[in-house]
Amino acid sequence: MKLEKGWTWLLLLLLSTLAVAAVVAHEKQSEADVSDVVVDDDDDDMGLDEEELKVLMAEDESEQVKETHSKSTASEKDTDSNVSFQVTYRTPVPTGDVYFAETFDDGSLDRWQLSKTVKEDADGDVAKYDGKWAVEQLKENKVPGDQGLVLKSRAKHHAISAMLDKPFVFKDEPLVIQYEVNFQDGIDCGGAYIKLLSDTGSLNLEQFHDRTPYTIMFGPDKCGEDYKLHFIFRHKNPLNRDMEEKHAKRADVDLKKFYTDKKTHLYTLLLNPDNSYELFIDQSSVSRGNLLEDMVPPVNPPKEIDDPNDSKPDDWDERAKIPDPEAVKPDDWDEDAPAKIEDPDALKPEGWLDDESEFVPDPNAEKPEDWDEEMDGEWEAPQIPNPACETAPGCGVWKRPMINNPQYKGKWKAPLVDNPNYQGVWKPRKILNPDYFEDLQPFRMTPFKALGLELWSMTSDIYFDNFIITSHKEVADRWASDSWGLKKLVASANEPGIFAQLMMAAEERPWLWVIYILTVGLPVGLLVLFCWPKKSDDDYVYKKVDPPKADVEEEEEEEEEEEEEDKGAEATEAAPAAGDTHSPTFILHCSGSYFLPLLSSLFFFPNATEEAEEDAEAGGDNVEGDDDEEEEEEEEDEEEGEDESKAPGRTLEDEMKDEGDVAEESHKQAVRKRRVRKD
């Protein structure tokens, strides 16, 4: 297996990026810190310029948001032991003009009115608005001192409402609606939306029910796998004065995580006098549009409509293709031929048992003692596979297998051709819409003076908190930083580690396990592949050593040995180990002992190369002297060998053994000489 260095690292980088992206997709970071506040261009409406507002917000936030040190005080003893991150909380106070603000921190529902009526389209006890409400802290990631409104009952109708400080009239100021929701136990089927009840003059909060007129409905809703964020307003038809619901388009993002992560989320609606609107979740925009263009059904009806009295003529031909009237069925076309026929080439396997049936009565079966033939009929033993058929290719009557009929063509149909009388798809003619009107200011809706929650839920413990209705976006943002921002800080401090997030992401997306395994296993596999290679016989080079020859051939042998040494050194550098010997990964990681001394000699001893060259030149002058000494030593060895060969009583085996010893000794001397030259 050969992998280029660049591709290897690119693959590792890609796998690591995918693993990190999985965590980011599971737990997306907020686009802005909780301390950041969006300052709009209409700051002049509050009497503060942009710089003064930023300074004021920074000072108050530094006073309110801080981590408490562990002290042995009575107040901390009362703090819940599950809270791992403590903050100092103060009930938020609106910094500008508001129409409604509620924190529930006083623990009471004095300003709220429970509905005492019944649902109109339900029967019996189901129609009662008897769902329970309570003011409680969050179950998880609670902020000491902060409380909210909690829907406590499941499978019940709930209705509760409160009057605004003053009615909101749609004129020249924007409308900002904001509140918090936490599905503490998840959500199966139910909503957490609010209704802004219209100022009709006859509004009675004790009679608040599903048919009570409202101006705007806004908030999350879920049933099954349909996750919604409602924005609905009721528009009055200027011709007949009827009220029609107009629904905003669906959000541009996946809303599932806001219903399942059991965290507190901030929902904001911004409605401007120029008919534009924008929906926010956790201060991030999820949908925007225009009341005139992005509502269903449209605010203004079409100018023209289809004539309801128009009808299609009897001779109108809408067929683009028709069967070819001139086509004729071929004579050899057999419509009655079957689609399947018996295989004529099939042969019955040898050993087929025609007289044996596939199943036989169980010989070991016995009739039950309580079997009544008059009531149960004649008893028959249960059928079991015929033991005789186990070794045979088959039993019973042999039938040829069925194959596709090559002559089968099916029902003949004439080919289609263009219809010369084709007139197109018929449409009724257009006429002027008698109900047409044009309302260019749908923002001017019916004023409202109360806020209500009318809900049905199959899940309990839905948490609501920090309602605010104002005309200034910066006031709502400041309110969020003093309330929801603290909850986010606590939740972030209690977040699980990176390993837990990876596991949670893999539970939702099982295919991530493949990326995790490749990300971890590929580097380990490459390390094993390159640093623990398998050895093969081809990596061993055996050198044959010849016995010493005459003096005339010694110089030629030494020159050949030097050439072989140079070639051997090159082969050693090119093939350091078995396996992928050309791999840059192996050279870099597994041959550090070879490169490090070389690099250190180059960087720390820059003159070492020059000195080596000078020694080589000096050594070259002494080559001849060394050769003379070698020749003398070899001549002495040969003389000794001749004397020994002349000695009586020596056999051929002894001479061959002596020649082997001489060859081995000669090889050792040659090795020592090469080491001397290298030194």
N, C-alpha and C positions, 0 to 999 in steps of 0.2 A: 504493500500500500504506500503510494507516494503522494504526499501533500506538500504543495508549495507553502512557504512560510507566510506569504501575504494572505492566501486563501484561508489558511488555518486560523490566523488571528482574526480575520474578517468574520468567519463563522462563529468563533467564540464571542466576538463583540455583538453579533446579531442575536445570538441566543440570550446573552445577558440582558440586552435591550428589551427583548420580548418578555423576560421574566419581570423586569422592573415595570414595564408597561402594564402587566397584569395587575400588579399592586396598585398602580396609579388608577387603572380603570375600576378597581374594586372600591378604592377610597380616594376620591378626587379631592385634591386640596382646594380650599376656598380661594376664590380669586382675589380677595382682599382681606387683610387682617381685621379682626373685630374692632380694633381701635381706629381704623380708617373710617372716615365719614365723608360721604359724597356731598359736596357743596354745589348747589345749583346756582344758576345765574340770577335767581330772584331773591338773593339775600337782602336786597334793599327793602323788601316787604317787612322784614323783621327789625329793621333799624340797625343792623350790624353789617359791616363790610366783611369781606372774605378773611382778611388777616385777623380781625378781632374775633371772628367766630372760631377760627382754628385755635387761637390761643386759649379761648375760654374752654373749648372742648378738651384740649390737652391738659389743662390744669385740673378740671373736674375728673377726668379719667384717671390721672395719676393719683388723685385722692381716693377714688373709689375702688380701683382694681389693683390689688396687691396680695401677695401671698403671705399668709399668717404663719409665724413661727410657733412651734409647739411650746405651749405654756401650761403649767398646772393651775388652770383657773376653772372656776365653776362653770363658766359659759362653754368652755371647750369640752367639759365632761358631758354636757348635754348634747354635743354635736354627734351626729351619727357616725358610728365607727367605720362604716363602709365608705365614707368620703375620704378619698386619698389626696385630694387637692382642695385646700381651703381658700376661700376668698372672702373679703369683707364686703358685704352686700348692704346697699341702701336702696330703699324703694325709689325707683326713678320718678323724676318730676318733669313734666313737659317744659321745654325751654321756649315755647311760643304759643300762639293761639291754637287751641284744639277744640273740637266739637265733642269728643268723647275720649276718655282715658281710664283704663281699669287695670290694676295690678293684682287684686285679690290678696294683697299682703296683710290686710287687717283681719283676714280669716272669716269674714262675714259676707253674706249675700243680701245685705239690706237694700241695696239699690236695684236688685234683680227681682223679677216677678215670675214665679212658676205658673205655667198655664193650667187652668182648671177646666178646660173644655175637653171635647173628644174629637177624634179624627173623623171627618165626614164620610169617607169612603171605606170604613172598616166597621166590623160588627162586634158587639159584646165587649168583653174586657180588653180585647186587642186594640180597640179604638181609643182607650184612655191614654192620656199623656201622664203616665205614672212612673216614668223612668227617674232614677235617683241622681242627684247632683251633690257634689261635696267640694270643699276647698281643702287641698292637700299639697304636700310637697311631691316632687318627682320621686319615682322609685329608684332610679339610677342617676348618677351624676347630679345629685341635688346640690343646690346652692343654699346654705343655711340662711334662713329668714325669708326665702322666696317661696311663694305659694301660688297655686293656680286653680282654675275651675276644672273638675274632673267628672266626666260622664261615667257613672258607676254601674249601670245596669246593662245587661245584654238582652237582645230580642225584645226591646221595649221602645215605645215612643217617648221621646224627650222633647220638651219645649220650655225654654227660658228666655227672657228678654229684659232689656233695660232701656230707659229713655236717655236720649242724648242731652248734653248740657244746653244745646240750642239746635234747632233744625238746620239742616244743610240745604241751601238753595243753590241750584246750578246756574251760575251766572258767568263771572269772569275769572274765577279762581279754580285751580285744579282741585281734584279730590284724591286724597291718599288714605288708603285703608290698609292697616297692618296688624297682624297678630301672630301668635306662636301656637304650634300644634306639635304634640308628641304622641305617637301611637305606641304607648308603653308596652303593650302586649301584641304588637303587630296589628293587622287589620284583615279580617276575612271579607266582610261585606258591610259597608257603612260609609258615612260621610263625616266630614269635619268642617263644613262650610257654614258661612254666616249669611243672614239676610238683613238688608237695610230696609226697615219697614216704612212704607210710604206715609206721608203726612196727609191723611185723608180727612181729618177732622173727627172721625169716629173711631179712632184706634183705641182698642182696649186690650192691654197686655194680658189680662186674665183670660181673654178669649183668643189668644194667639194660637193659630193652628196652620195646617198646610195650605189653606186657601186664603190666608191673610194677605192682602196686597203688599207687595214689596217692590222696591225700585231696582236694587242690585242684589244678586246672589254671587258670592265669591268664596272659593276655598277648595280644598282637596276632597275627592270622592273616589271610592273604589268598590267594585263588585266583580268577583271572578278574577280575571286577568286584565281587566280594563281599568287602567290608572288614569284619572282625570284631574285636571285643575280647572274648576268651573269659573267662568266669568259670563254671567247672564244679566242682561238688563231688559226691563219691560218698557217697550216703546208704544206711545199712544198714536193711533191712526188719526190724522187730523180730519179725515172725512167722516168716519163713522164713530170715532172716539173709542174704538176697541183697543185693548191692550194686547200686544204680541210679545212673546219672548224672543230675544235675539241672542244667539250663542256665539261666543268668540271661537276662532279656530283653535285646534289642539296645540299644546305646547310643542316646542321644537326639540325637546330633550326627553330622554327616558326618565320617567318619574318613579320607577319601581323602588329605587333605593330609599326615597324619602318616606315610603310606607313601611319598609322592612328593617331599617337600621336601628330603630328604637331610640332615635335622637330627636332633640327639639329642633324644629325647623321654622324659619321665619317666612311668612307669606305676605306679600305686598302687592297692592294694586295701585297704579298711578293712572289717573284719567285726566286728560288735559282739555281745556276749552276748545282747542283746535281739532277735537274729535279723535286725537291719537290716544292710544292706551299702551301700557306695558305691564307685564306680570313678572314678578321677581320671586325667587326662592332663595333664601339665605343671601339676600342682597345681590344675587346674580340673575340677570335677565334670562327668562326662559321662553317668552313669547311677546310679540309686539305687533301692533296693527292699527287700523283705522276703523272707526265705527261705521263709516260709509262704505268700506270696501271689504272688510274681513269678518263680517258677521253673517250667520246663517239662521234664518233666511235673511236676505238683504233688507236694509232699513227701507229703502225706496223700491217700490215695485217697478217692473219693466214698463216702458211706454207702450209696447205692442205685445199682444198675446195672440195665441192661435184662435181662429174663429171656431167657436164651439158648434156652429151650425153647418160648417163645411164638412163634406164627406167625400170619400174617394170614389171616382167614377167606376162603373162596373167593367168597362173595357180597359182600365189602366193596367198595363203590364209592367210588373216590377222584377221580372225574371231576367237577370243578366245573361244566363246561359240556359239553353234548352237542348233536349236530345236532337241529334241530327236526324231530320225526317227522311233523309235519303239513305241512311245506313241500313244494311240488311244482314241478318244473322248468317254466318257461314254454314255451309251444309254439314260440315263435320263437327259442328258444335253440339255436343250431347249434354243437355241440361240435366238429364236424369242420371248421369254417371255418379256413383258414390264418391265421397271424399276419401274413404279408406277402403282398401281391399286386402285380402289375405296374401301373404308373401308366398309367391309360387316357388321360390327357391329354398324355402325353409324345410328342414328335415327333422323328423322326430329323433330326439337324443336316444342313444343306446341305453338300455336299461330302464326305459320308462315303464312304469307299472300301470298298465291300462285297467287291470282288474281291481286295483286297490283304490279306495277312496281317501281323500285328504284327511278326513276326520273320522274317528271311530268312537263308539261309546267307551267311557272310562270303565275298565274291568274292575277296578278297585272301589268304585262308588257303591254305596249302599243306600237303600231307600230309607228315609227318615222314619223313625218309629211313629211319629204323629201324623204321617201322611194318610190322608183320607181319600181313597180313590173316588168315592161318591162326590166329595166336595172339590178335590183337587184334580181329578182325572187320573188317567193311567200314568204311573211314574215311569220316567225315562232317565237313563243315566246321562250325565253331562258329556258333551263331546270333547275329545282331546285330539291333538295332532297324531296322525297314524305313525307309530314307531317304524313301520316298514318303509316309510317314505323318507326317513332321515338320511339314508345312504343312497337313495335313488335320485336321479335328476328330477323326478316328478311322479305324480300319481293321478289317476283318473283319466278321463277322455282327453287325449292330446288334441289341441287346436293350433292351427297355424297362426303366427302373430300377424297383426294388422300393420300395413304400411300405407303411406300416402299414394293415392291413385294418380299416376302420371297423366291420365286422360281426363282428370277432373278439371272443369273450367267454371262450374257454377252457373248461376243465372246470367243469361246474356243481356247486356244493356247497351243501348245505342250510345256512342260517344257524344259528349256535349260540345256544342258550338255556340258562337255568339248569337244572341237573340236580336234579329233585325228590328223587332218591334219594342225593344227595351226603352222605357220612358223614365227610368230612375225611380228612386224611393219617393213615394207620394208624401207630401207634407200639406197640412191645411194652410190656408192663406192667413196672413197676419191682419189683425184689425187693431185699432186704438184701444188701449186698456181703459175701460170706464172707471176703474178704481185707482187709476194712476195718481200719484201725488209725489212731491219732491220736498223732502225735509233736509235742508243743508246743515242743520244744527241739532243732530240727535243728542249731543251732550246736554242739552237743556232738558233734562229728564224731570220726572216728578220729584219734588223735595221729599226728604225722609227725615224722621225724627226719633227713630228707635233702632236698636240693634238686637237681633234675635237669633237663637240657635234652635232649629226645629229638625231633629235628627232621628233616624232609626239606625241601629247598629247591632251587629251580631258579635261585636267585641267590646269589652268594657275597658275602663281605665284610659279613656282618651283625654289627654291633658290639653287645656287651653290657657293662655296667659297673655298679659300685656297687650290688650286691645287699645288701639289708638286710631282716631279719625281726625285728620287735619287737612289743611290746604298747602302745607309746606313740606316738601320732601326732606329737607335737612332736619326738620323737627322730628320726623319719624326715624331718620337715621340716627340722630342723637339718642332718641328714646331706645332704639335697638342696641346701641353700644352700651347703654347703662343697664340693660336687662338681658336680652338674648346674648350679648357679647360675653357676659360672665358665664352663662351656661355653656357656651362654646369653649371657653377656656378650660372649664372643669372637664368637659367631655374629651377635649384634646389631651389633657394631662393623664386621663385614664385610658387612653387608646392602647390597644395591644401592640406588641412589638412587630418587627418586620416579618418574623417567622410566622406569627399567628395570622397576620394579614395575608401572607402567601397561602396558608392553609385555608383560610376563609374564601379567598379568591378561587382556589381549586375546587372547593365544594360547590360553588356556583357554576364554574366552568371546568368540568373534568378534563377537557383536552389540555389544560395547562400542565397536567402531570407529565405529559410528553416533553414539554419544554423544560420542566424542572429536571427530569431525568437526563435529557441531553446536555443541559447546561452543566450538570455535575459529572455525568459519566464520560463525556467527550474528553475533557482535560485529563481525567484519570486514565482513560484508554490510551490517549496519545503518550502520556508519561510512561505507561507500561510498555507500549509498542516500541518507543525509541530508547528507553533506558534499560530495559531488560530484554534484549533481542535474543532470538534463537540462533544457535550456532550450527553451521553446516560444514560438511567435509570440504567444501570448496574453499573455505577460508584458510585452511592449513596448506602451507607451501613447503614441500619436502625438497631439500637440496642434497643432491648427490655429491659426495666428496670423493674425488679421484685420488689414487695414490700418487706420490711425488714422481715426477718425470725427470728427464735429463736436464742438465744445467742450461742447455740451449733454449728450452721451452719455458723456463721460469719467468722471464720477463713478460712473455705473452700471457701467461696465466695470471700474473698480478694485474695486468691491464684489464683482463676480462673480469677479474674479481671486483675491481673498482667500478667498472661499468654496471655489474650486477648490483653492487651496493647502491649506486645512484638510482637504478630502476626500482630496487626494493624500497628505498625511502619514499619515492613517489607513490608506489603502490600502497604503502602504509598510510600515507596522508590521505589518499583517495578512498581507502577502505578501512576506517578505524574499527568497525565492528560489523557483525552480521546484521541482516535485516535491511532497512532502508539506509544504506551507507551514504547516499547523497543528500540525506535530509538535513536542512539547515537547523531544524529543531534539535536533532541529535548532536550536531557539531557544537551548537551553542551551549546546550544543557549538560551533555554527557561527556564532553571532552574539555571541560574547563581546566583540568590539570595539564593539558597540552598547551592551551592558549594563554593561560595566566602567566606562566613564567616568561613566555615570549613577549607578551605585552609589557610586563614589568621591566624586562631588559631594555625594551625600546623606550619606555617613558622615564624610567629611573636611572638607566645607564645609557645615555644616548651615544657615548663614544665606544660602547662595547662592539658595535658592528665594525667600526674602523679598526679596532684592535684585533678583532678576529681576522680581518683581511690581511693585516700586517703579519700575524702569526702564520697565516696560510702561505704567504709569500716566503717567509723565512723557512718554514717547513719544507717548501718546495726545493730549496737549495740543498737540503740534506737527504733528499730522496735517494740520490745516487749512492751516498754513503751507507744508507740503510740497506739498499739493495745488495751492496758488496758484502755486508755482514750476513745478510740472509743467505747469499750464495755459499759463503764459507761454512755456515752452520749446516746447510743441506748437504754439502759435499762430505762433511764429517759423518753425517747420518748415513749417507749412502755407503761409505767405506765400512762403517760398522755393520751395516746390513749385509754387505758382501761377505765379510768375515764370518758372520753368523750363518749365512747360507752355505759356506764351505765346511762348516763343522760337521763331523760324522754323526750318523744316527738321527738326522732330522728327516721327518716325513713331509709329505705334501700338505697335510692338514696343518702341521706346525708352521710351514712357510706361509700358508694363507692367513693363519691367525696373526702371524707377525706382520704381514702386509696390512691387515686391518688395523692393528695397533699403530703402525707407522702412519696410516692415513688419518686416524683419529688425532694422533699427536700433531700432525701437520696442520689439521684444521684448527686445533686449539692455538697453535703458534700464529696462524694467519689472523685469528680473531684478536689475539693480543696485539699484533702489529697494527691492525686497523684501529683499535682503541688508542694506541700510542699516537697514531697520525691525527685522530680526531682531537685528542687532548692538545 
